[in-house]
Amino acid sequence: FRKLARKYWNEGYQIHIHANGDAGIDFTLDVFEELQLEKPRLKNSISLEHYGYANERLNRRVAEFDAMVSANPFYVTSLGDVYSKVGLGADRARRITPIRGLVDRDVLVTLHSDFGMAPADPLYLAWAAITRSTLSGKVMSPPGGLTVDEAMRAITVDAARNLNLEKDIGSIEAGKYADFAVLDESPYDAGVAGLRDLEVWGVVFEGRKVQSRTE
């Protein structure tokens, strides 16, 4: 891992690393802190993907290193109940994917589904990151969830920044690709309760609007 990390680090690549457990995240940060001492680079040079089991200590390490996190908030929804009983225990299970502490430390956080581990449904993922609700309806808190605005940024403009594509996509601005989804209601008007049930009216692709097929 260290040999490969050094190769891509020294070549100037932005590096995305799958790391789901606290030991794996610790090890990853250990390696890249060594590389940063050898050859300093700018912030957001690495992105930790999934971030399933972490904690506030790791949140601090991520922030101090100026890394990014692409998290799967559906781990809380789908696994919180099970891990409370088997594996992690109730206290640790409540802290799955603790991204509130990252956002509070100005870490760039985005959301993904890791499909088919979770639905390929960004609005459902945003709802999961906000509510931290399990399939049984139990709320896994602390830590807290994101706000609606933070969650919407995490699936749009911040997601584009995570991929170094913010000049082309992620928000509606002159000069960017005219590709975006059209919802039947604003997520800010729908609020948390209605977020995961919003329908996609259609899309605009390359400047041309296409309505969703209806049954």
Sequence and secondary structure as in RCSB ss.txt:
>XXXX:A:sequence
FRKLARKYWNEGYQIHIHANGDAGIDFTLDVFEELQLEKPRLKNSISLEHYGYANERLNRRVAEFDAMVSANPFY
VTSLGDVYSKVGLGADRARRITPIRGLVDRDVLVTLHSDFGMAPADPLYLAWAAITRSTLSGKVMSPPGGLTVDE
AMRAITVDAARNLNLEKDIGSIEAGKYADFAVLDESPYDAGVAGLRDLEVWGVVFEGRKVQSRTE
>XXXX:A:secstr
 HHHHHHHHHTT  EEEEE SHHHHHHHHHHHHHHHHHS   TTSEEEEE  B  HHHHHHHHHHT EEEE THH
HHHHHHHHHHTTS HHHHTTBS THHHHTTT  EEE   TTSS S HHHHHHHHHH B TTS B  SS    HHH
HHHHTTHHHHHHTT TTTSSS  TTS   EEEESS HHHHHHHHHTT  EEEEEETTEEEE    
